[in-house]
Amino acid sequence: MEQFITTLFNGLSLSSIILLTSLGLAITFGQMKIINMAHGEFVMIGAYTTYVIQNVVAGIVPASMQGIYYIISIPAAFGVTFLLGSIMERLIVSRLYGREIDSLLATYGISLILQQAARSIFGTQGVNVNVPAFLEGGLKIGGCTFSYNRIFIITMVLVCLLIIYFIMYRSGFGKKMRAVMQNRPMAQCMGINSKRVDTITFSIGSGLAGIAGCSVALLGSIDSTVGQSYIVNSFMAIVLGGVGKLAGTVLGSSVIGFCSIFTEKYTSATIAKAIVLLVVIVFLQKRPQGFFVVKSRGLDE
């Protein structure tokens, strides 16, 4: 029983990271119809930002206070990837709306460039981020131990999810964003600056990937391909949940995360990935639109 609870907790932790990565994709892919293959590299940039800030803080503050670097890293990673996403949208993505295949090829090229840039700057060997003192150890309940760093990640994901929900469904900007994505010409006729909405929306999605990178940095080594470990699962989570639905992204991430952990426990990592992919394929054969169906006006389709 204790082993089952521990596996369940690890599945929740993995689902949280997939969800945090998927939230950005849910905006760029689900809402904007842009297949951003460089999204994993924004996760990588967020992780490397955490590593750089750790080294900078280590040379400034006393050893007893160096754990503060991680608190600084979260907004810093969001800011760096938000800025890079804004530049990328302005220079490249803004020219590719409505051209899914072209956007896929262009962003894939950008992902290769960013990976090579990371190798040139940080080397080909992985680097590590030290877990801050306040996240060391774990919470013991009975015979189970729940690590503080994973609890922190789960909490941070819930906070990000609530913020995105508020932005998308309870704010004025969210209404503008959904209006532009559903009917761009009509939104422009209503006086909405669609270019500005596009840039901010894409940048928010990129910034969320940066925060996901902060989470990934706590769990293992960082290298130029660290984002690729999560990007495939994130795409599957969005498609499984229903493209364009926030609730579907949450459910899809949970299914992918728990299936991966439980199948990997009884098989191997490679076989687990194959089984999860098979489950997704079979499900989509029966329900191509995912768990949640996006309702729209017939004349707009």
PAKEKOL-722302 format. One record per residue (C-alpha): residue in one letter; x, y, z; residue number from 1. Coordinates in Angstrom, 1 decimal. Layout:
<recs>
[rec 'A',[X,Y,Z],NUM],
...
</recs>
This chain:
<recs>
[rec 'M',[0.0,0.0,0.0],1],
[rec 'E',[2.8,2.4,0.9],2],
[rec 'Q',[4.5,1.6,-2.4],3],
[rec 'F',[1.3,2.3,-4.3],4],
[rec 'I',[0.8,5.7,-2.6],5],
[rec 'T',[4.4,6.6,-3.4],6],
[rec 'T',[3.9,5.7,-7.0],7],
[rec 'L',[0.7,7.7,-7.0],8],
[rec 'F',[2.5,10.7,-5.7],9],
[rec 'N',[5.2,10.4,-8.3],10],
[rec 'G',[2.5,10.2,-11.0],11],
[rec 'L',[0.9,13.4,-9.6],12],
[rec 'S',[4.3,15.1,-9.7],13],
[rec 'L',[5.0,14.0,-13.3],14],
[rec 'S',[1.5,15.0,-14.3],15],
[rec 'S',[2.1,18.5,-12.8],16],
[rec 'I',[5.2,19.0,-14.9],17],
[rec 'I',[3.5,17.8,-18.1],18],
[rec 'L',[0.6,20.1,-17.2],19],
[rec 'L',[2.8,23.1,-16.7],20],
[rec 'T',[4.5,22.5,-20.0],21],
[rec 'S',[1.2,21.8,-21.7],22],
[rec 'L',[-0.4,25.1,-20.4],23],
[rec 'G',[1.9,27.1,-22.7],24],
[rec 'L',[1.2,24.7,-25.6],25],
[rec 'A',[-2.5,24.9,-24.9],26],
[rec 'I',[-2.3,28.6,-25.6],27],
[rec 'T',[0.0,28.6,-28.6],28],
[rec 'F',[-1.3,25.4,-30.2],29],
[rec 'G',[-4.8,25.0,-28.8],30],
[rec 'Q',[-5.8,28.7,-29.0],31],
[rec 'M',[-3.5,30.1,-31.7],32],
[rec 'K',[-3.2,27.0,-34.0],33],
[rec 'I',[0.5,27.4,-34.1],34],
[rec 'I',[2.5,24.2,-33.8],35],
[rec 'N',[5.5,25.4,-31.9],36],
[rec 'M',[8.2,22.8,-32.0],37],
[rec 'A',[10.6,25.1,-30.1],38],
[rec 'H',[8.4,25.0,-27.0],39],
[rec 'G',[10.7,22.4,-25.5],40],
[rec 'E',[13.6,24.7,-25.9],41],
[rec 'F',[11.8,27.4,-23.9],42],
[rec 'V',[11.7,24.8,-21.1],43],
[rec 'M',[15.4,24.3,-21.6],44],
[rec 'I',[16.0,28.1,-21.4],45],
[rec 'G',[14.0,28.3,-18.2],46],
[rec 'A',[16.1,25.5,-16.7],47],
[rec 'Y',[19.4,27.2,-17.8],48],
[rec 'T',[18.2,30.5,-16.4],49],
[rec 'T',[17.8,28.8,-13.0],50],
[rec 'Y',[21.3,27.4,-13.3],51],
[rec 'V',[22.8,30.8,-14.2],52],
[rec 'I',[21.0,32.6,-11.4],53],
[rec 'Q',[22.2,30.0,-8.9],54],
[rec 'N',[25.8,30.6,-9.9],55],
[rec 'V',[25.4,34.4,-9.8],56],
[rec 'V',[23.7,34.4,-6.4],57],
[rec 'A',[26.4,31.9,-5.0],58],
[rec 'G',[29.0,34.6,-5.6],59],
[rec 'I',[27.0,37.4,-3.9],60],
[rec 'V',[25.1,36.2,-0.9],61],
[rec 'P',[26.3,34.2,2.1],62],
[rec 'A',[26.0,30.4,1.9],63],
[rec 'S',[23.1,30.4,4.5],64],
[rec 'M',[21.0,32.5,2.1],65],
[rec 'Q',[21.8,31.0,-1.2],66],
[rec 'G',[18.5,29.1,-1.4],67],
[rec 'I',[16.9,32.5,-2.3],68],
[rec 'Y',[18.2,31.9,-5.8],69],
[rec 'Y',[15.3,29.6,-6.7],70],
[rec 'I',[12.7,32.2,-5.6],71],
[rec 'I',[14.4,34.7,-7.9],72],
[rec 'S',[14.7,32.2,-10.7],73],
[rec 'I',[10.9,31.6,-11.2],74],
[rec 'P',[10.0,35.2,-12.3],75],
[rec 'A',[13.4,35.5,-14.1],76],
[rec 'A',[12.8,32.4,-16.1],77],
[rec 'F',[9.3,33.6,-17.0],78],
[rec 'G',[10.6,37.0,-18.0],79],
[rec 'V',[13.5,35.7,-20.2],80],
[rec 'T',[11.3,33.2,-22.1],81],
[rec 'F',[8.4,35.8,-22.3],82],
[rec 'L',[10.8,38.2,-24.0],83],
[rec 'L',[12.3,35.6,-26.3],84],
[rec 'G',[8.8,34.4,-27.2],85],
[rec 'S',[7.7,38.0,-28.0],86],
[rec 'I',[10.7,38.4,-30.3],87],
[rec 'M',[10.1,35.1,-32.0],88],
[rec 'E',[6.4,35.9,-32.5],89],
[rec 'R',[7.1,39.3,-34.0],90],
[rec 'L',[9.9,38.2,-36.3],91],
[rec 'I',[8.7,34.7,-37.4],92],
[rec 'V',[5.5,33.3,-36.1],93],
[rec 'S',[3.4,36.4,-37.0],94],
[rec 'R',[4.0,35.6,-40.6],95],
[rec 'L',[2.8,32.0,-40.3],96],
[rec 'Y',[-0.7,32.2,-38.8],97],
[rec 'G',[-3.1,29.8,-40.7],98],
[rec 'R',[-0.1,27.9,-42.1],99],
[rec 'E',[0.3,25.0,-39.6],100],
[rec 'I',[2.9,23.0,-41.7],101],
[rec 'D',[5.0,26.1,-42.3],102],
[rec 'S',[4.9,27.0,-38.6],103],
[rec 'L',[5.9,23.5,-37.7],104],
[rec 'L',[9.0,23.6,-40.0],105],
[rec 'A',[10.0,27.1,-39.0],106],
[rec 'T',[9.8,26.5,-35.2],107],
[rec 'Y',[11.6,23.1,-35.6],108],
[rec 'G',[14.5,25.0,-37.2],109],
[rec 'I',[14.4,27.4,-34.3],110],
[rec 'S',[14.5,24.6,-31.8],111],
[rec 'L',[17.7,23.2,-33.5],112],
[rec 'I',[19.3,26.6,-33.4],113],
[rec 'L',[18.5,27.1,-29.7],114],
[rec 'Q',[19.8,23.6,-28.9],115],
[rec 'Q',[23.1,24.3,-30.6],116],
[rec 'A',[23.3,27.7,-28.9],117],
[rec 'A',[22.9,26.0,-25.5],118],
[rec 'R',[25.7,23.5,-26.4],119],
[rec 'S',[28.0,26.4,-27.4],120],
[rec 'I',[27.4,28.3,-24.2],121],
[rec 'F',[27.1,25.6,-21.6],122],
[rec 'G',[28.8,22.7,-23.2],123],
[rec 'T',[27.6,19.2,-24.1],124],
[rec 'Q',[27.7,17.9,-20.6],125],
[rec 'G',[24.8,18.2,-18.3],126],
[rec 'V',[24.8,20.8,-15.4],127],
[rec 'N',[23.0,20.5,-12.1],128],
[rec 'V',[20.9,22.8,-10.0],129],
[rec 'N',[21.3,22.4,-6.2],130],
[rec 'V',[18.0,21.9,-4.4],131],
[rec 'P',[17.5,25.0,-2.1],132],
[rec 'A',[17.7,24.2,1.6],133],
[rec 'F',[14.0,24.9,2.2],134],
[rec 'L',[13.1,22.2,-0.3],135],
[rec 'E',[15.4,19.5,1.0],136],
[rec 'G',[14.0,16.4,2.7],137],
[rec 'G',[10.4,15.4,2.7],138],
[rec 'L',[7.2,15.1,4.6],139],
[rec 'K',[6.8,11.7,6.3],140],
[rec 'I',[3.3,10.3,6.7],141],
[rec 'G',[3.2,6.8,8.0],142],
[rec 'G',[5.7,4.8,5.9],143],
[rec 'C',[5.6,7.2,3.0],144],
[rec 'T',[7.9,10.1,2.3],145],
[rec 'F',[6.7,13.0,0.1],146],
[rec 'S',[9.6,15.1,-1.1],147],
[rec 'Y',[9.3,18.9,-0.5],148],
[rec 'N',[10.6,19.8,-4.0],149],
[rec 'R',[7.8,17.7,-5.6],150],
[rec 'I',[5.2,19.2,-3.3],151],
[rec 'F',[6.5,22.6,-4.2],152],
[rec 'I',[6.2,21.8,-7.9],153],
[rec 'I',[2.6,20.6,-7.6],154],
[rec 'T',[1.7,23.8,-5.6],155],
[rec 'M',[3.4,26.0,-8.2],156],
[rec 'V',[1.5,24.3,-11.0],157],
[rec 'L',[-1.8,24.8,-9.2],158],
[rec 'V',[-1.0,28.5,-8.8],159],
[rec 'C',[-0.1,28.9,-12.5],160],
[rec 'L',[-3.3,27.0,-13.5],161],
[rec 'L',[-5.5,29.4,-11.5],162],
[rec 'I',[-3.7,32.4,-12.9],163],
[rec 'I',[-4.1,31.2,-16.5],164],
[rec 'Y',[-7.8,30.4,-15.8],165],
[rec 'F',[-8.3,33.9,-14.5],166],
[rec 'I',[-6.5,35.5,-17.5],167],
[rec 'M',[-8.4,33.4,-20.1],168],
[rec 'Y',[-11.9,33.4,-18.6],169],
[rec 'R',[-12.2,36.2,-16.1],170],
[rec 'S',[-10.1,39.1,-17.5],171],
[rec 'G',[-10.7,41.6,-20.3],172],
[rec 'F',[-7.6,40.5,-22.1],173],
[rec 'G',[-8.8,36.9,-22.0],174],
[rec 'K',[-12.0,37.9,-23.8],175],
[rec 'K',[-9.9,39.7,-26.5],176],
[rec 'M',[-7.7,36.7,-26.9],177],
[rec 'R',[-10.5,34.3,-27.3],178],
[rec 'A',[-12.3,36.7,-29.7],179],
[rec 'V',[-9.2,36.9,-31.9],180],
[rec 'M',[-8.7,33.2,-32.0],181],
[rec 'Q',[-12.3,32.4,-32.8],182],
[rec 'N',[-12.9,35.1,-35.4],183],
[rec 'R',[-10.0,37.4,-36.2],184],
[rec 'P',[-11.7,39.6,-38.8],185],
[rec 'M',[-14.7,40.3,-36.6],186],
[rec 'A',[-12.5,41.0,-33.6],187],
[rec 'Q',[-10.5,43.5,-35.7],188],
[rec 'C',[-13.8,45.2,-36.7],189],
[rec 'M',[-14.6,45.5,-33.0],190],
[rec 'G',[-11.4,47.5,-32.5],191],
[rec 'I',[-9.2,44.8,-31.0],192],
[rec 'N',[-5.5,45.1,-31.8],193],
[rec 'S',[-5.1,41.5,-33.0],194],
[rec 'K',[-1.3,41.8,-33.5],195],
[rec 'R',[-0.8,43.0,-29.9],196],
[rec 'V',[-3.0,40.2,-28.6],197],
[rec 'D',[-1.1,37.6,-30.7],198],
[rec 'T',[2.2,38.8,-29.3],199],
[rec 'I',[1.2,38.8,-25.7],200],
[rec 'T',[-0.6,35.4,-26.0],201],
[rec 'F',[2.4,33.7,-27.5],202],
[rec 'S',[4.7,35.3,-25.0],203],
[rec 'I',[2.6,34.1,-22.1],204],
[rec 'G',[2.7,30.6,-23.4],205],
[rec 'S',[6.5,30.8,-23.8],206],
[rec 'G',[6.8,32.2,-20.3],207],
[rec 'L',[4.9,29.3,-18.8],208],
[rec 'A',[7.5,27.0,-20.5],209],
[rec 'G',[10.2,28.9,-18.7],210],
[rec 'I',[8.5,28.2,-15.4],211],
[rec 'A',[8.3,24.6,-16.3],212],
[rec 'G',[12.0,24.7,-16.9],213],
[rec 'C',[12.5,25.9,-13.2],214],
[rec 'S',[10.6,22.8,-12.1],215],
[rec 'V',[12.5,20.4,-14.3],216],
[rec 'A',[15.8,21.9,-13.0],217],
[rec 'L',[15.0,20.5,-9.5],218],
[rec 'L',[14.6,16.9,-10.7],219],
[rec 'G',[17.7,16.1,-12.6],220],
[rec 'S',[20.6,17.2,-14.9],221],
[rec 'I',[20.1,20.0,-17.4],222],
[rec 'D',[21.3,19.8,-21.0],223],
[rec 'S',[20.4,21.1,-24.4],224],
[rec 'T',[17.7,18.3,-24.9],225],
[rec 'V',[16.0,18.5,-21.5],226],
[rec 'G',[12.9,20.1,-23.0],227],
[rec 'Q',[12.4,17.3,-25.5],228],
[rec 'S',[11.8,14.8,-22.7],229],
[rec 'Y',[8.5,16.5,-22.0],230],
[rec 'I',[7.3,18.1,-25.2],231],
[rec 'V',[6.0,14.9,-26.8],232],
[rec 'N',[3.9,14.1,-23.7],233],
[rec 'S',[2.6,17.7,-23.6],234],
[rec 'F',[1.4,17.5,-27.2],235],
[rec 'M',[-0.3,14.2,-26.5],236],
[rec 'A',[-1.9,15.7,-23.4],237],
[rec 'I',[-3.4,18.6,-25.4],238],
[rec 'V',[-4.7,16.4,-28.2],239],
[rec 'L',[-6.0,13.8,-25.7],240],
[rec 'G',[-7.8,16.4,-23.7],241],
[rec 'G',[-9.3,18.3,-26.6],242],
[rec 'V',[-7.5,21.1,-28.5],243],
[rec 'G',[-8.3,24.5,-27.1],244],
[rec 'K',[-9.9,23.4,-23.8],245],
[rec 'L',[-8.1,24.2,-20.5],246],
[rec 'A',[-10.0,21.5,-18.6],247],
[rec 'G',[-9.0,19.0,-21.3],248],
[rec 'T',[-5.3,19.9,-20.9],249],
[rec 'V',[-5.5,19.2,-17.1],250],
[rec 'L',[-7.3,15.8,-17.7],251],
[rec 'G',[-5.0,14.8,-20.6],252],
[rec 'S',[-1.8,15.7,-18.6],253],
[rec 'S',[-3.1,13.6,-15.7],254],
[rec 'V',[-3.8,10.6,-17.9],255],
[rec 'I',[-0.4,10.8,-19.6],256],
[rec 'G',[1.4,11.3,-16.3],257],
[rec 'F',[-0.2,8.5,-14.3],258],
[rec 'C',[-0.1,6.0,-17.2],259],
[rec 'S',[3.6,6.7,-17.7],260],
[rec 'I',[4.5,6.2,-14.0],261],
[rec 'F',[2.4,3.0,-13.5],262],
[rec 'T',[3.4,1.3,-16.7],263],
[rec 'E',[7.1,2.2,-16.1],264],
[rec 'K',[6.9,0.7,-12.7],265],
[rec 'Y',[6.1,-2.7,-14.0],266],
[rec 'T',[7.9,-2.5,-17.4],267],
[rec 'S',[10.7,-0.1,-18.5],268],
[rec 'A',[10.8,3.5,-19.5],269],
[rec 'T',[10.9,2.7,-23.3],270],
[rec 'I',[8.1,0.2,-23.1],271],
[rec 'A',[6.1,2.6,-20.9],272],
[rec 'K',[6.3,5.3,-23.6],273],
[rec 'A',[5.2,2.9,-26.3],274],
[rec 'I',[2.2,1.7,-24.2],275],
[rec 'V',[1.1,5.3,-23.4],276],
[rec 'L',[1.3,6.2,-27.1],277],
[rec 'L',[-0.7,3.1,-28.0],278],
[rec 'V',[-3.4,4.1,-25.4],279],
[rec 'V',[-3.6,7.6,-26.9],280],
[rec 'I',[-3.9,6.3,-30.4],281],
[rec 'V',[-6.6,3.8,-29.6],282],
[rec 'F',[-8.6,6.5,-27.6],283],
[rec 'L',[-8.3,9.0,-30.5],284],
[rec 'Q',[-9.6,6.4,-32.9],285],
[rec 'K',[-12.8,6.2,-30.9],286],
[rec 'R',[-13.0,9.9,-30.0],287],
[rec 'P',[-10.9,12.0,-32.4],288],
[rec 'Q',[-11.8,15.3,-30.7],289],
[rec 'G',[-10.5,14.3,-27.3],290],
[rec 'F',[-12.2,14.3,-23.9],291],
[rec 'F',[-13.7,17.7,-24.5],292],
[rec 'V',[-15.3,18.9,-27.7],293],
[rec 'V',[-14.8,22.6,-28.7],294],
[rec 'K',[-18.2,23.9,-29.6],295],
[rec 'S',[-18.4,26.5,-32.4],296],
[rec 'R',[-20.9,28.1,-34.7],297],
[rec 'G',[-21.4,26.0,-37.8],298],
[rec 'L',[-20.9,28.9,-40.2],299],
[rec 'D',[-17.4,29.7,-38.7],300],
[rec 'E',[-16.0,26.2,-39.3],301],
</recs>
